[in-house]
Amino acid sequence: MIIKDAETKRDLKKDIIEKDLVIVGGGMSGVCGAITAARQGLKVLLVQDRPVLGGNASSEVRLWILGATSHMGNNNRWSREGGLIDEILVENTYRNPEGNPVILDMILLDKVKQEPNITLLLNTAVYDVIKADVDRISGLKAFCSQNATEYELRAPLFCDASGDGIVGFLSGAAFRMGAETREEFQEQMAPNISYGELLGHSLYFYTKDTGKPVTFHAPSFAMDVQKEIPRYKSFNAKEHGCKLWWVEYGGRLDTVHDTEQIKWELWKVIYGVWDYIKNSGEFPEAATYTLEWVGMIPGKRESRRFEGDYILSQKDLIEQRTHPDAVAYGGWSIDLHPADGVFSERSPCNQWHSKGLFQIPYRCLYSRSIKNLFLAGRIISVSHVAFGATRVMATSAYTGQAVAVAAVLCARLQKDPRELLKAPYMATLQKELMKTGQYIPGKTLRDEEDLALSSTITASSSLNFTGFDQRQLLYKPLHISAAQLVPVTTGVLPVFRLPVKAARATELIVEIRSSSRVGGFTPDQVLFHKSIFLNEGASIIEVDPGLEVDQAQYLFLCFLKNEDVEIAYTTQRVTGLVSVFNGVNKAVSNNGKQQAPEGSGVDTFEFWCPQRRPEGQNLALHFLEPVFTAGTDNLTNGVDRPTDQPNAWIADPADVHPSVSLDWSQPQQIRKIHLAFDTDFDHAMESVLMTHPETTMPFCVQDYRVEDEWGKLLYQKEGNFQTRNIIVLEQPVVTKQLVIRMKHPSADVPAALFSVRCYAE
């Protein structure tokens, strides 16, 4: 033992760390940004003030990661975010289909630790900023409570992904807090003071059935929820975790500096709720339940929002405005909550959906007043109303990925973030983003370095879609209106048939609908309407719409609700084809139709949404002529998901050995091959609490091999479950041909591939 004599004063241990990029905040935006930047060669320092990564998605808070898919309860088809957040969600679904938040913690830590270019500091809080100039940061000061070390963190570029914006705040960056007036951005949804200006915090709890009687003695601070909570009857013994998102408080307080006070109030509510469930006598089924876990830190929704060169507002979302500097997108509803939260007499949320995805411009992702500060996550440059849609975690993560690629370009070009707005830097940024898997609505990837573009691509077969297999039919009652989304090209829509059963003589109404927004999936235009008389019993209806289609798009072949009718479904599933239903999804305020209040500035329209598997089979339609061909031209069209077409090569189901061949007239040196498979961008993949019926998406090619012109095996993969497969060969190969041989995912699902890209290095 070393004993030191008393000293007047001692200093903390100090470490100086220099990197290319410092990201503050280890939530989903910070994690996705750090990994994306590190994989492209930047030396990244990721600073997180908590012991785990994930922020609101971590085991400390336990909120599910969601974004544009919105629990599959909106009209945003194939809208799950791409790139790094897609990789994480797909892997979490594979490794953690039960939605265990501790396993998600592990996956995130594992992802970060696999990157040699990332230095991770956990339990480390930034508390000061070092300025090189009034508008430039040169360093940060931070403290780790676990190793009693003070850090000085230096870099030419910084990203604030901290949620509360600690770096932006300390650096003097312009920010906003609270709702804007209706007049500032002409936002008709801007709330008045009675509704409140901020969204509050939430704390969750988990319960467990022990199988034996369990008593609960409430703490002295537990609230009498029957007296204090207007909606106390909404509690029940079965719901826990983030299904109780509406247990919210703090919207009338300072959601940064009053967080501890807010947390205590929420603890009072939570323990009061459990006391009510266990001891009121209203829930005898809870006799064997115990309180397994209660959150220690609140999940924050809103605090500071920092100003970039553009502030996204309501009209950008509802009108789906296009931006030349689009780098990301959102699709969650404008989801605003009353400031009084769980104590309010109002509905706990006010969700208003747009008719599709909205772009997020790059100008929202850097500070207008601090030259080298990026913004990511919920603090980006948006109004309070637009924040209601951009704040969710998958959208936040997407902004982190965009910032990461921008930081790589800034480092390579020695530019500040704002300078990337100039031509040709923005086009380069968008291209490099799309190469990482980042889908940007309205943009296509055309990469001059991609050798596949100069090849001739052929396939062993291509699907000429004339309908689904009619051999194994499932009949389901038409309790709610059902539709099949069918991609069509130009020309006359062919005659189609559908097997049906009628309990008694009745009329079945068939409609063909389209979306008024090109590439949208809200069936707000009726192109064809017909009433078909059905006799009692089984029959096959035939519809000849005689409909001329003037552009490639998806059409909705709708069969309207009729309790006396059953229609046929198939077990076959095909990339880019999905059935949708005019049903209800209360989780996202979907009651089948959004009825917009007068003067709200949002649209009135119907919801037609898919069902979760194992439901959601396709309607067993058969066309007398092919509707579309899923050919090899889709492999190089620059879009790696269904939009107005499936955008995929799909093999004929009867093809025993499906393959795609790339041929060049001259030998090519190839080192890297990028493949994009179908992991069902329509599936929301909630990260915690909710479970998933599969670990691997049914459309995903799991087994494939890559060969050269002589049939030599270059690469083989078995058990693939990921969207993007980046193949880096140990040594470059010189060949005039690449052949990708695949196995069908199953007997019911043909092999499909969105894209193939090849690079010399």
Secondary structure in CASP SS format (residue, H / E / C, confidence):
PFRMAT SS
TARGET T0000
AUTHOR 0000-0000-0000
METHOD secondary structure of the structure
MODEL  1
M C 1.00
I C 1.00
I C 1.00
K C 1.00
D C 1.00
A C 1.00
E C 1.00
T C 1.00
K C 1.00
R C 1.00
D C 1.00
L C 1.00
K E 1.00
K E 1.00
D E 1.00
I E 1.00
I E 1.00
E E 1.00
K C 1.00
D C 1.00
L E 1.00
V E 1.00
I E 1.00
V E 1.00
G C 1.00
G C 1.00
G E 1.00
M H 1.00
S H 1.00
G H 1.00
V H 1.00
C H 1.00
G H 1.00
A H 1.00
I H 1.00
T H 1.00
A H 1.00
A H 1.00
R H 1.00
Q C 1.00
G C 1.00
L C 1.00
K C 1.00
V E 1.00
L E 1.00
L E 1.00
V E 1.00
Q C 1.00
D C 1.00
R C 1.00
P C 1.00
V C 1.00
L C 1.00
G E 1.00
G H 1.00
N H 1.00
A H 1.00
S C 1.00
S C 1.00
E C 1.00
V C 1.00
R C 1.00
L C 1.00
W C 1.00
I C 1.00
L C 1.00
G C 1.00
A C 1.00
T C 1.00
S H 1.00
H H 1.00
M H 1.00
G C 1.00
N C 1.00
N C 1.00
N C 1.00
R C 1.00
W C 1.00
S C 1.00
R C 1.00
E C 1.00
G C 1.00
G H 1.00
L H 1.00
I H 1.00
D H 1.00
E H 1.00
I H 1.00
L H 1.00
V H 1.00
E H 1.00
N H 1.00
T H 1.00
Y H 1.00
R H 1.00
N C 1.00
P C 1.00
E C 1.00
G C 1.00
N C 1.00
P H 1.00
V H 1.00
I H 1.00
L H 1.00
D H 1.00
M H 1.00
I H 1.00
L H 1.00
L H 1.00
D H 1.00
K H 1.00
V H 1.00
K H 1.00
Q C 1.00
E C 1.00
P C 1.00
N C 1.00
I E 1.00
T E 1.00
L E 1.00
L E 1.00
L C 1.00
N C 1.00
T E 1.00
A E 1.00
V E 1.00
Y E 1.00
D E 1.00
V E 1.00
I E 1.00
K E 1.00
A E 1.00
D E 1.00
V C 1.00
D C 1.00
R E 1.00
I E 1.00
S E 1.00
G E 1.00
L E 1.00
K E 1.00
A E 1.00
F E 1.00
C E 1.00
S C 1.00
Q C 1.00
N C 1.00
A C 1.00
T E 1.00
E E 1.00
Y E 1.00
E E 1.00
L E 1.00
R E 1.00
A C 1.00
P C 1.00
L E 1.00
F E 1.00
C E 1.00
D E 1.00
A C 1.00
S C 1.00
G C 1.00
D C 1.00
G C 1.00
I H 1.00
V H 1.00
G H 1.00
F H 1.00
L H 1.00
S H 1.00
G C 1.00
A C 1.00
A C 1.00
F E 1.00
R E 1.00
M C 1.00
G C 1.00
A C 1.00
E C 1.00
T C 1.00
R C 1.00
E C 1.00
E C 1.00
F C 1.00
Q C 1.00
E C 1.00
Q C 1.00
M C 1.00
A C 1.00
P C 1.00
N C 1.00
I C 1.00
S C 1.00
Y C 1.00
G C 1.00
E C 1.00
L C 1.00
L C 1.00
G C 1.00
H E 1.00
S E 1.00
L C 1.00
Y C 1.00
F E 1.00
Y E 1.00
T E 1.00
K E 1.00
D E 1.00
T C 1.00
G C 1.00
K C 1.00
P C 1.00
V C 1.00
T C 1.00
F C 1.00
H C 1.00
A C 1.00
P C 1.00
S C 1.00
F C 1.00
A C 1.00
M C 1.00
D C 1.00
V H 1.00
Q H 1.00
K H 1.00
E H 1.00
I C 1.00
P C 1.00
R C 1.00
Y H 1.00
K H 1.00
S H 1.00
F C 1.00
N C 1.00
A C 1.00
K C 1.00
E C 1.00
H C 1.00
G H 1.00
C H 1.00
K H 1.00
L H 1.00
W C 1.00
W C 1.00
V C 1.00
E E 1.00
Y E 1.00
G C 1.00
G C 1.00
R C 1.00
L C 1.00
D C 1.00
T C 1.00
V C 1.00
H C 1.00
D C 1.00
T H 1.00
E H 1.00
Q H 1.00
I H 1.00
K H 1.00
W H 1.00
E H 1.00
L H 1.00
W H 1.00
K H 1.00
V H 1.00
I H 1.00
Y H 1.00
G H 1.00
V H 1.00
W H 1.00
D H 1.00
Y H 1.00
I H 1.00
K H 1.00
N H 1.00
S C 1.00
G C 1.00
E C 1.00
F C 1.00
P H 1.00
E H 1.00
A H 1.00
A H 1.00
T H 1.00
Y E 1.00
T E 1.00
L E 1.00
E E 1.00
W E 1.00
V E 1.00
G C 1.00
M C 1.00
I C 1.00
P C 1.00
G E 1.00
K C 1.00
R C 1.00
E C 1.00
S C 1.00
R C 1.00
R E 1.00
F E 1.00
E C 1.00
G C 1.00
D C 1.00
Y C 1.00
I C 1.00
L E 1.00
S C 1.00
Q H 1.00
K H 1.00
D H 1.00
L H 1.00
I H 1.00
E C 1.00
Q C 1.00
R C 1.00
T C 1.00
H C 1.00
P C 1.00
D C 1.00
A E 1.00
V E 1.00
A E 1.00
Y E 1.00
G E 1.00
G C 1.00
W C 1.00
S C 1.00
I E 1.00
D E 1.00
L E 1.00
H C 1.00
P C 1.00
A C 1.00
D C 1.00
G H 1.00
V H 1.00
F H 1.00
S C 1.00
E C 1.00
R C 1.00
S C 1.00
P C 1.00
C C 1.00
N E 1.00
Q E 1.00
W E 1.00
H C 1.00
S C 1.00
K C 1.00
G C 1.00
L C 1.00
F E 1.00
Q E 1.00
I E 1.00
P E 1.00
Y H 1.00
R H 1.00
C H 1.00
L C 1.00
Y E 1.00
S C 1.00
R C 1.00
S C 1.00
I C 1.00
K C 1.00
N C 1.00
L E 1.00
F E 1.00
L E 1.00
A C 1.00
G H 1.00
R H 1.00
I H 1.00
I C 1.00
S C 1.00
V E 1.00
S C 1.00
H H 1.00
V H 1.00
A H 1.00
F H 1.00
G H 1.00
A H 1.00
T H 1.00
R C 1.00
V C 1.00
M H 1.00
A H 1.00
T H 1.00
S H 1.00
A H 1.00
Y H 1.00
T H 1.00
G H 1.00
Q H 1.00
A H 1.00
V H 1.00
A H 1.00
V H 1.00
A H 1.00
A H 1.00
V H 1.00
L H 1.00
C H 1.00
A H 1.00
R H 1.00
L H 1.00
Q C 1.00
K C 1.00
D C 1.00
P H 1.00
R H 1.00
E H 1.00
L H 1.00
L H 1.00
K C 1.00
A C 1.00
P C 1.00
Y H 1.00
M H 1.00
A H 1.00
T H 1.00
L H 1.00
Q H 1.00
K H 1.00
E H 1.00
L H 1.00
M H 1.00
K H 1.00
T C 1.00
G C 1.00
Q C 1.00
Y C 1.00
I C 1.00
P C 1.00
G C 1.00
K C 1.00
T C 1.00
L C 1.00
R C 1.00
D C 1.00
E C 1.00
E C 1.00
D C 1.00
L H 1.00
A H 1.00
L H 1.00
S H 1.00
S C 1.00
T E 1.00
I E 1.00
T E 1.00
A E 1.00
S C 1.00
S C 1.00
S C 1.00
L E 1.00
N E 1.00
F E 1.00
T C 1.00
G E 1.00
F C 1.00
D C 1.00
Q C 1.00
R C 1.00
Q C 1.00
L E 1.00
L E 1.00
Y E 1.00
K E 1.00
P E 1.00
L E 1.00
H C 1.00
I C 1.00
S C 1.00
A E 1.00
A E 1.00
Q E 1.00
L E 1.00
V E 1.00
P E 1.00
V E 1.00
T C 1.00
T C 1.00
G E 1.00
V E 1.00
L C 1.00
P C 1.00
V C 1.00
F E 1.00
R E 1.00
L E 1.00
P E 1.00
V E 1.00
K E 1.00
A E 1.00
A C 1.00
R C 1.00
A C 1.00
T E 1.00
E E 1.00
L E 1.00
I E 1.00
V E 1.00
E E 1.00
I E 1.00
R E 1.00
S E 1.00
S C 1.00
S C 1.00
R C 1.00
V C 1.00
G C 1.00
G C 1.00
F C 1.00
T C 1.00
P C 1.00
D C 1.00
Q E 1.00
V E 1.00
L E 1.00
F E 1.00
H E 1.00
K E 1.00
S E 1.00
I E 1.00
F E 1.00
L E 1.00
N C 1.00
E C 1.00
G E 1.00
A E 1.00
S E 1.00
I E 1.00
I E 1.00
E E 1.00
V E 1.00
D C 1.00
P C 1.00
G C 1.00
L C 1.00
E E 1.00
V E 1.00
D C 1.00
Q C 1.00
A C 1.00
Q E 1.00
Y E 1.00
L E 1.00
F E 1.00
L E 1.00
C E 1.00
F E 1.00
L C 1.00
K C 1.00
N E 1.00
E E 1.00
D E 1.00
V E 1.00
E E 1.00
I E 1.00
A E 1.00
Y E 1.00
T E 1.00
T C 1.00
Q C 1.00
R C 1.00
V C 1.00
T C 1.00
G C 1.00
L C 1.00
V E 1.00
S E 1.00
V E 1.00
F E 1.00
N C 1.00
G C 1.00
V C 1.00
N E 1.00
K H 1.00
A H 1.00
V H 1.00
S C 1.00
N E 1.00
N C 1.00
G C 1.00
K E 1.00
Q E 1.00
Q C 1.00
A C 1.00
P C 1.00
E C 1.00
G C 1.00
S C 1.00
G C 1.00
V C 1.00
D C 1.00
T C 1.00
F E 1.00
E E 1.00
F C 1.00
W C 1.00
C E 1.00
P C 1.00
Q C 1.00
R C 1.00
R C 1.00
P C 1.00
E C 1.00
G C 1.00
Q C 1.00
N E 1.00
L E 1.00
A C 1.00
L C 1.00
H E 1.00
F E 1.00
L C 1.00
E C 1.00
P C 1.00
V C 1.00
F E 1.00
T E 1.00
A E 1.00
G C 1.00
T H 1.00
D H 1.00
N H 1.00
L H 1.00
T H 1.00
N C 1.00
G C 1.00
V C 1.00
D C 1.00
R C 1.00
P C 1.00
T C 1.00
D C 1.00
Q C 1.00
P C 1.00
N C 1.00
A C 1.00
W E 1.00
I E 1.00
A C 1.00
D C 1.00
P C 1.00
A C 1.00
D C 1.00
V C 1.00
H C 1.00
P C 1.00
S E 1.00
V E 1.00
S E 1.00
L E 1.00
D E 1.00
W E 1.00
S E 1.00
Q E 1.00
P E 1.00
Q E 1.00
Q E 1.00
I E 1.00
R E 1.00
K E 1.00
I E 1.00
H E 1.00
L E 1.00
A E 1.00
F C 1.00
D C 1.00
T C 1.00
D C 1.00
F C 1.00
D C 1.00
H C 1.00
A C 1.00
M C 1.00
E C 1.00
S C 1.00
V C 1.00
L C 1.00
M C 1.00
T C 1.00
H C 1.00
P C 1.00
E C 1.00
T C 1.00
T C 1.00
M C 1.00
P C 1.00
F C 1.00
C C 1.00
V C 1.00
Q C 1.00
D C 1.00
Y E 1.00
R E 1.00
V E 1.00
E E 1.00
D C 1.00
E C 1.00
W C 1.00
G C 1.00
K C 1.00
L E 1.00
L E 1.00
Y E 1.00
Q E 1.00
K E 1.00
E C 1.00
G C 1.00
N C 1.00
F C 1.00
Q C 1.00
T C 1.00
R E 1.00
N E 1.00
I E 1.00
I E 1.00
V E 1.00
L E 1.00
E E 1.00
Q E 1.00
P E 1.00
V E 1.00
V E 1.00
T E 1.00
K E 1.00
Q E 1.00
L E 1.00
V E 1.00
I E 1.00
R E 1.00
M E 1.00
K C 1.00
H C 1.00
P C 1.00
S E 1.00
A C 1.00
D C 1.00
V E 1.00
P C 1.00
A C 1.00
A E 1.00
L E 1.00
F C 1.00
S E 1.00
V E 1.00
R E 1.00
C E 1.00
Y E 1.00
A C 1.00
E C 1.00
END
